């Protein structure tokens, strides 16, 4: 098992072949990967609540956030939408406008500091150790009605006594009243009054023995079911 410090310095996580250059829209883009239109969602949040925050975990080079900032510069809601990106690699472009901030940090421990309306994680969960802990924390940081959306390969969630724990986890979070959808390796959570608790204890991580559905070698996260 690798602890978090070992994992952050491993060749699997510090991977130069990873696609870190996705833009906001188009062929190689967040909107295509996540199957959603991001700016209209943020602008709708502004109309409803007066402001919106988008936090992109594992943001790579930050192209999607920068393009969003540039497009928002010409809109009336530009001062009401804040954009935050965090990634282990500091390969960010210069920030475009006061509403955009990049942080070089371990996303498992990074705190945006404010309730967030949209959290995205495009193919980033593959490389995190405590994936479920990250999801619990991300959900707790969402504003009411906020959304988390990101890629998850459930074969990377492991338990020594049960090779496939995802069906049990889905049953648990649905019983809790969490608004969840999982389809084609894409996980979507919508924040309500419920508390997301997978009921597991994280035991550590190992490098996967084979490539996942994205074609990359990721990280297997090991858990013990606590209830």
N, C-alpha and C positions, 0 to 999 in steps of 0.2 A: 504494500500500500504506500502511496505517496501522500505526504502531507501537503498543505497548500503552498508552502514555500518551495518545496521540491517541484511541484506541479508548475508553478509560475516560471521556473527556469528550465523546464524540459523542452526538448526540441518539438514535441507535439504541440505545445501551446505557443511557443515562440516559433511560428511556422511561416517562412517567407513565401510559401506557395498559396497561402490563404488569400481569398479574394477580398481585399480591403477597400476596393475602389468603386463600390456601387453608388450610383447617383440616386436622385429622388424619384425620377420617372424615366420611362424608356425601357430598352431591352434589358440592360444590366442594372436593375433598379430595385429600390425598396418597395415601390408600389406593386411591381410585378411579383416580387418574392412574397410579400405579405398580403397580396390580393386586397388592397384597400387604398383609398385616396386620402393621403395624410393631411394635406393643407385644408381641404374642405372640412375634415373632422375637427381640426384645431379651431378653425374659424367659427364653426357651429358651437364649440365650447365657449368661445368668447362671447357669442351672442347670448348664450344661456347663463354664464357665470361671470362674465366681465374679463376673464383672463384665461390663458391656457399655457401649460408647460409640456414640452415633449422632451423626454430623456431617452437617448439612444445608448443602450449598453452594448459594449463591444462595437463601437462605431467605426472602427478601422481608420481610414484616412479622413473621415468626416465629410465626404463629398455630399451626401444626402442632406445633412444639416446645413452645410454652407449654401447649397442650391435653394433650400427652403428659406433661409435667411435673405438671400438675394431676391427671391420672388416676393417675399413678404414686405420688402422695402418699399414697394409701390402700392401697398394696401393700407387702408385705414386702421386695420387691426395690428399693424406691425409693432406698436409699443405694448401691446397686450399679450403677445406670444413670446415666451422664452424658450430657448433651445439649449439643451445641454448634452454633450457627448463625452463618454468615458471609454478609454481603451488602455490596455497594458502598454501598447506601443505609442510613442509620441511621434506620430507621422502626420500630424494635423496640418491643414492649410491655415493661412492667416484667417482669424475670425472676421466674418463680414457683418459688421453692425454690432451695436451694444447688446442685442438680444441673444447673442450666440456665445457659448462658453465651452471650451474643450478642457478636459482634465485627463492626465496620464495617471491611471489608477487601476487597481484590481477591482473589477466591477462587483465582486462578491461583497466587498466591504465598503464600496463608495456610496455616499449618501448625497443625493441632489440637494437636500436641505429644505425642500418645499414639497407640498403635495403635488403629485404629477398627474396630468390628464391622459398622457399616452406614454407608455414604456415599450420600446421595441428592442428586440434582440435577434438580429438577422444572422443565423448560423453561428451564433456565439455560444449558446448553451452546450454545444458539442464539446467545448474545451474547458468547461468549468468543472471543478471538483464536486462541490456540494450543490448540485443543480436544484434539488428540491428546496434547500435552504434559501437559495437565491430567489426562487419563485415565491416562497412565503414572504420574504422581505419586500420583493418588488410589489406584490399585491398589497401589502400593508402601506406602501408609500403612494399608492394611487389615491387620487381624490375621489369622492363619491361619484359613481358613474364613469370613472376613468377606466382605461383599457390597457391590458398587457397583451402583446402579440409577439410571438417568436417561434423559432423552429426548435423542435424537440424530437430526438430519436429515442423512443421509449426502450429500445433494446440496450441503451447505455445506462439504464436504471436497473441495478442488480441487487439481489439479496442472496446470501449463501444458501438459504433454505427454500428459495423460490426464484427461479431464473427470470420470471416475468411478473413483476409486481405492479405494473401499470393498471391492469383492470381493477385490482383491489384499491389502488389509490384513487381512481376515478369514482368508484362507488363511495368512498369516504368523503371526497370533497363535494359530491352531489348531495349526499345526506346533510352536509353542513350548510347547504343552500347557496354554494358558490355557483355563479353563472359561468359555465365553462363549455368550450367547444374544442374538440381535437379532431382534425381531419388532414390527411395528406402531410403528416409530420408538422403541422402548424397548430400551435396551442394559443387559444384566446381566452383570457379571463377578464370579466367585467366586475368592477368593485361595487359591492353593496355593503350591508351592515354585517355580513358574516365575516368570520375570521378563518383564514386559510391555514389549516393545520394537517399536514400529511400523516402525522402520527408515526414518524420514523426517527431513528438515530443514525446520523451520518458516521460511517466507519472509515472512509478514506477513498482513494481513487487509484485506478490503474490505467495504463495506456491500453486502448482497445487492441484486440488481437487481429482485427480485420477492419477494413474501411466500412463506414456507415453508408446510408442511402445517398449522401452527398458526394461520395467517392473519396472522402478524406478520413484519415485515421484520427479518431477522437479520443475521448476519455470516458471510461466506465466509472460510474459513481455507485458506491456500495453502501447499502443501508440495512439496518435491522428494524423490522416492524415492531413498534412499541405498544400497539394495541390492535 
